[in-house]
Amino acid sequence: MSRIPEAEFVKLDDGLTLHYQEAGIGPAVLFIHGSGPGASGFSNFKGNYPIFAEAGYRSILPDLPGYGLSDKPETEYTLDFFVDAMMGLLDKLNVDKVTLVGNSLGGAIAIKMALDKPELVEKLILMAPGGLMEKEQYYLQMEGIQKMGAAFAAGELNEPEGMKRLLGLQLYNPEQITDDIVHERVAIVLNQPKCVLSTMQVPVLTERLKELQCPILGFWGMNDKFCPVSGAQTMMENCSNIRFNLMSECGHWVMVEHQALFNRECIQFIQQ
């Protein structure tokens, strides 16, 4: 069974050990993945971070706690728990300025990091970020969220067939789901405690968006089944210095479905 490649490990001051990939030298870019069962930095951004490294950036690709090859403690997975872990990682890696790239939960983490420590975050790149409405609303409105929670709780994602069905909801064209991605995520989900999803708490950040000071580039797929595309308008109405790309025939993974466009637009944005 395919597994994500093992790279570097770092122990944070609170005792949590995180796994991360790193490539390139130059200004730092931190890629923060989403919350799907079996997720990892590598499975989300394998087609992106090497291109950023080639363009002259230090690409840092962590597995969030509870995901990938990072520690998976039995604890409450709050937004601040994730934010503290990412801040601790950057501190250990001696990063004092960074561009954040965040998808879904990773987008909410990136927003909160920029709010908590604006002097650290130079730019934000967000793909369908979470944290723009109550958790209950996501479950009521979004087919992907409903099916993800049910499949994880029932153990359906422990088998490749079940994982492939779920991942097919992430993309407009499910044929882009490769066997490697499926097996990478199954290998991880087998070791994930149920509290990773059951205790997840992401507050609504909408009222604080106006506090963001850095330039923002956003992407949202019009066929997203996990985070409603109305969030793009929420961001546009509440943020300054922001530009959003709305993608037709695209689901929750812009960086996978429109890989070349995403890489090109992001690198140009960082270079500006």
Secondary structure, 3 states (H helix, E strand, C coil): CCCCCCCEEEECCCCCEEEEEEECCCCEEEEECCCCCCCCHHHHHCCCHHHHHHCCCEEEEECCCCCCCCCCCCCCCEHHHHHHHHHHHHHHCCCCCEEEEEECHHHHHHHHHHHHCCCCEEEEEEECCCCCCCHHHHHHHCHHHHHHHHHHHHCHHHCHHHHHHHHHCCCCCHHHCCHHHHHHHHHHHCCCCCHHHHCCECCCCHHHHHHCCCCEEEEEECCCCCCCCHHHHHHHHHCCCEEEEEECCCCCCHHHHCHHHHHHHHHHHHHC
